[in-house]
Amino acid sequence: MAESNALPIVVLAEQFARLPGIGMKTAQRLAYYVTSMKQEDVEAFSEALLNAKSKVRCCSVCQNLTDKEICPICDDVKRDRTVICVVEGPKDVTAIERTGEYKGMYHVLHGLISPIDGITPDKLRIKQLLARIQSDTGISEVIMATNPTVEGDATAMYISRLLKPVGIKVTRLAFGLPVGGILEYADEITLFKAIENRNEI
């Protein structure tokens, strides 16, 4: 930002710009907007930030974010406890829950294996998943719901190899054409996945 701006605005914009998906122009607009807010609204915003950081933790069962020891999904006795859906992050849980169709349990890895980025298996919540499966003999299936990327596939394969000796069925989400998609606009990989994951009708 230009030196003509007040230092607190410059510092605030720089903090906003550190957030993912926020460029410097957007950060500047946000910083200026904060200066126009009422004092009590700024304090409420500040308190919400501090509370999110200090009170949110990982569920002791599934590692999803929660403000309690056990998250509402793990605490729900109506959920199917024989199936665990393994996802990269908490946002993926939210996405799957929006469908209203999946009634099983979750396990959040908080990342994907990526040696280039220095993310090795020990930096993910894989140990917690294995401990959970070993302590619960009622689990019959683990669904790998990681993204169809090199890192997502590598993570899914790594975990499936660890679970094979345990004798638990490991499945992978099907990938292919989106509903309403048009063939001529689909890329080669999407088309290949759609053919590979075809179903009988």
TAGIQUI-V564662 format. One record per pair of residues at least 24 apart in sequence whose ideal C-beta (glycine too) atoms are under 7 Angstrom apart, sorted by the first residue. I is the first residue (numbers start at 1). J is the second residue. Records with the same first field share a line. If there is no record, write none. Layout:
I: J + J
This chain:
1: 28
9: 35
62: 105 + 106 + 107 + 108
63: 107 + 108 + 110 + 125 + 128
64: 90 + 93 + 106 + 108
65: 90
73: 105 + 106
74: 105
79: 103 + 104 + 105
80: 104
81: 105 + 138
82: 138 + 139 + 140 + 141
83: 141 + 143
84: 139 + 142
85: 143 + 145
86: 129 + 142 + 143 + 144 + 145 + 159
87: 145 + 146
88: 112 + 146 + 147
92: 145
96: 145
107: 132
109: 155
112: 146 + 151 + 152 + 155
113: 151 + 154 + 155 + 158
114: 151
121: 158
126: 159
130: 162
133: 163 + 166 + 168
139: 168
140: 168 + 169
141: 168 + 169 + 171
142: 168 + 170
143: 171 + 173
144: 170 + 171 + 172
145: 173
148: 175 + 193
